[in-house]
């Protein structure tokens, strides 16, 4: 009986691999093709707060992609203080052009990093509980984001195999990859000081709202929300994009983390003259690398 189960498992894996589509070889869809491919469910509430909502893009083709049937979950930036899921759709468009299932989510703002980070776990758990409505592949999730959203995605992605992390995902949810555009992986205390001490009043207000405390937060409390705290060899592969001229998330916030990216599937894209936001050419080039990264997971 045990031999039969092993044989069945091997055959199933072979069939899955043979039926998989390489994302790098899938032609980009036109706007009309995207419209025909997707059912879009807008502003789905995953909590009681008005900001706890998400858009779900359900593809008719995703299941045909085999092992590359990823569920992409994207979180916007905005220093945990402003912005919205509609503001950075350029980061999800490449996935829609490939026909992947995509979740574009909001999270609670102006309530601090701990609350906002909790919302990714809240959203994924909601999708698991209600997956009969979506039929997403939740054991093959790619968490991704820009800036603050990338910080959330990375922190949740690397912490789930660590018993000390406070927010747990439900059984049946598996994050298989992390894609980080300009999000902190270390040195959140440095980022806090950059924002709090900023000459721009809006930046300063955002910095003061990062943690629910007066003055600068204690380093030991900040460490709970630094991916470097949890990073180990059993974490999902990471794609990390950073600009060397980023004045919000400077290189010193990831210089200790980068040497840890020594596994074959981790990818670092470091643009020495890059700013906080990748320009159009940098973004296009990054997604060429991202789809190779996803094909190789």
C-alpha positions in Angstrom: 0.0 0.0 0.0 2.8 2.4 0.9 4.6 1.7 -2.4 1.4 2.5 -4.3 1.0 5.8 -2.5 4.7 6.7 -3.3 4.2 5.8 -7.0 1.0 7.8 -7.2 2.7 10.8 -5.7 5.6 10.6 -8.1 3.3 10.3 -11.1 1.2 13.2 -9.9 4.3 15.4 -9.6 5.4 14.4 -13.0 2.1 15.2 -14.5 2.0 18.6 -12.8 5.4 19.5 -14.0 4.7 18.4 -17.6 1.5 20.4 -17.7 3.0 23.5 -16.3 3.3 26.6 -18.4 6.5 28.7 -18.2 5.4 32.2 -17.5 8.3 33.6 -19.5 6.9 31.9 -22.6 3.3 33.1 -22.1 2.6 36.0 -24.4 1.4 39.2 -22.7 -2.4 39.7 -23.1 -3.9 42.7 -24.6 -6.3 44.9 -22.7 -9.2 43.1 -24.5 -7.8 39.7 -23.7 -7.4 40.6 -20.0 -11.0 41.7 -19.9 -12.1 38.4 -21.4 -9.9 36.3 -19.1 -10.9 37.8 -15.7 -13.8 38.0 -13.4 -13.1 40.9 -11.1 -14.5 41.2 -7.6 -14.0 44.7 -6.2 -13.8 45.9 -2.7 -14.3 42.6 -0.9 -14.3 43.2 2.9 -12.0 40.9 4.9 -12.5 42.8 8.2 -14.8 45.2 9.9 -12.7 48.4 9.2 -13.5 50.2 6.0 -9.9 50.0 4.9 -9.8 46.2 5.2 -10.8 45.5 1.6 -9.3 44.0 -1.5 -9.9 43.4 -5.2 -9.7 39.8 -6.5 -8.9 39.1 -10.1 -10.0 35.5 -11.0 -8.5 34.1 -14.1 -10.2 31.5 -16.3 -6.7 30.2 -17.3 -4.8 30.0 -14.0 -5.5 26.3 -13.3 -3.9 25.3 -16.6 -0.6 26.7 -15.4 0.2 23.7 -13.3 2.9 24.4 -10.7 2.9 28.0 -11.8 -0.7 28.5 -10.8 0.3 31.2 -8.3 -2.0 33.4 -6.3 -0.3 36.8 -6.3 -1.1 39.0 -3.3 0.0 42.6 -3.7 0.2 45.4 -1.1 0.6 49.1 -1.9 3.1 51.5 -0.4 2.5 54.8 1.3 4.5 54.8 4.5 1.7 53.0 6.4 0.0 56.4 6.2 -1.6 57.0 2.9 -2.3 55.7 -0.6 -4.6 52.9 -1.8 -4.7 49.7 -3.9 -5.8 51.6 -6.9 -2.7 53.9 -6.9 -0.1 51.2 -7.8 -1.8 48.9 -10.3 1.3 49.1 -12.5 2.7 46.4 -10.1 -0.1 44.0 -10.8 -0.6 44.6 -14.5 2.3 42.2 -15.5 0.6 39.4 -13.6 -2.7 40.1 -15.3 -1.1 40.0 -18.7 0.1 36.5 -17.9 -3.3 35.3 -16.7 -2.5 34.7 -13.0 -4.9 35.1 -10.2 -4.2 38.3 -8.3 -5.3 39.9 -5.0 -4.8 43.6 -4.7 -5.4 44.6 -1.1 -5.7 47.6 1.2 -4.8 47.6 4.8 -5.4 49.8 7.8 -3.5 53.1 7.6 -2.3 55.6 10.3 -2.6 52.8 12.9 1.0 51.7 12.8 3.1 48.9 11.4 1.8 46.2 13.8 -1.8 46.7 12.7 -1.1 47.0 9.0 1.1 43.9 9.1 -1.6 41.9 10.8 -3.9 42.7 8.0 -2.1 40.6 5.5 -2.6 37.6 7.7 -6.2 38.6 8.2 -6.8 38.8 4.5 -5.1 35.5 3.7 -7.1 33.8 6.5 -10.3 35.3 5.2 -9.6 34.0 1.7 -8.9 30.5 3.1 -12.2 30.5 5.1 -14.2 31.7 2.1 -12.2 30.0 -0.7 -15.4 28.3 -2.0 -16.2 31.8 -3.4 -12.8 32.2 -5.2 -11.2 28.8 -5.8 -7.7 30.3 -5.4 -4.6 28.1 -5.1 -3.8 29.1 -1.5 -0.9 26.7 -1.0 1.0 28.5 -3.8 0.9 32.2 -2.8 3.4 34.9 -3.8 3.3 37.8 -1.5 4.6 41.1 -3.0 4.4 44.8 -2.5 6.1 48.2 -2.9 7.7 50.0 0.0 5.5 49.6 3.1 3.6 46.9 1.3 6.8 45.1 0.5 7.8 45.3 4.1 4.5 43.7 5.2 4.8 41.0 2.5 8.4 40.1 3.4 7.8 40.1 7.2 4.8 37.8 6.9 6.5 35.6 4.3 9.6 34.8 6.3 8.0 34.7 9.8 5.4 31.9 9.4 7.8 29.1 10.3 8.8 31.0 13.5 6.8 30.2 16.6 7.6 33.6 18.1 5.8 35.6 15.4 2.4 36.7 16.8 0.1 36.4 13.8 -0.4 33.0 12.4 -1.8 31.8 9.1 -4.5 29.2 9.0 -3.7 25.6 7.9 -3.8 25.2 4.2 -2.1 28.5 3.4 1.4 28.4 2.0 3.6 31.3 0.9 6.0 30.0 -1.8 7.7 33.2 -2.8 8.3 36.8 -1.8 8.8 39.8 -4.2 9.9 43.0 -2.5 10.2 46.4 -4.2 12.0 48.9 -2.0 10.6 47.5 1.3 12.6 47.4 4.6 14.1 44.1 5.6 16.2 45.5 8.5 16.8 48.8 10.1 13.2 49.9 10.6 14.5 52.1 13.4 16.6 53.9 10.8 13.5 54.4 8.6 11.5 55.6 11.6 14.1 58.3 12.3 14.3 59.4 8.6 10.6 60.0 8.5 10.1 61.5 12.0 13.0 63.9 11.5 12.0 64.8 7.9 11.5 68.5 7.0 8.3 67.6 5.2 5.4 67.7 7.7 3.5 64.8 6.0 6.6 62.6 6.2 7.1 63.5 9.8 3.5 62.6 10.7 3.9 59.3 8.9 7.0 58.5 10.9 5.4 59.3 14.2 2.5 57.0 13.3 4.7 53.9 12.5 4.5 52.7 16.1 1.9 53.4 18.8 4.4 55.0 21.2 5.7 58.4 22.1 9.2 59.1 20.7 11.2 56.5 18.9 10.1 52.9 19.4 12.4 50.5 21.3 14.7 48.4 19.1 13.5 45.1 20.6 9.9 46.0 19.7 10.8 47.1 16.3 12.7 43.8 15.7 9.3 41.9 15.6 8.6 43.7 12.4 12.0 43.3 10.7 12.3 40.4 8.3 15.9 39.8 9.2 14.7 38.7 12.6 13.1 35.6 11.1 15.1 34.9 8.0 16.4 31.3 7.7 17.1 28.7 5.1 13.6 27.3 5.3 11.9 30.5 4.2 10.4 31.0 0.7 12.7 32.3 -2.0 13.0 36.1 -2.1 13.2 38.5 -5.0 14.6 41.8 -3.7 14.7 45.1 -5.7 16.4 48.1 -4.2 17.8 51.5 -5.4 21.1 52.7 -4.2 19.9 56.3 -4.1 16.7 55.5 -2.1 16.4 58.3 0.4 13.5 56.6 2.3 14.8 53.0 2.6 18.6 53.6 2.3 21.1 50.8 1.6 22.2 50.6 5.2 18.7 49.0 5.9 19.5 45.9 3.8 23.3 45.6 3.9 23.2 43.0 6.6 20.3 41.1 4.9 21.8 40.8 1.4 24.7 38.5 2.4 22.1 36.1 3.8 20.6 35.7 0.3 22.9 32.9 -0.6 20.4 30.3 -1.8 20.1 29.5 -5.5 16.6 30.8 -5.9 17.0 34.1 -4.1 17.5 37.1 -6.5 18.8 40.6 -5.7 18.3 43.4 -8.2 20.3 46.4 -6.9 20.2 49.5 -9.0 23.1 51.7 -7.8 21.5 54.9 -9.2 18.0 53.7 -8.5 15.6 55.8 -6.4 12.8 54.6 -4.1 10.4 53.9 -6.9 11.7 52.0 -10.0 11.3 54.0 -13.2 9.4 52.6 -16.2 12.4 50.9 -17.7 13.6 49.5 -14.4 10.1 48.1 -13.7 9.8 46.5 -17.1 13.3 44.9 -16.7 12.5 43.7 -13.2 9.4 41.8 -14.3 11.4 39.9 -16.9 13.5 38.7 -14.0 10.5 38.1 -11.8 8.8 35.7 -14.3 12.1 33.8 -14.5 12.2 33.7 -10.7 8.6 32.4 -10.6 9.3 29.7 -13.3 12.2 28.4 -11.2 10.4 28.1 -7.8 
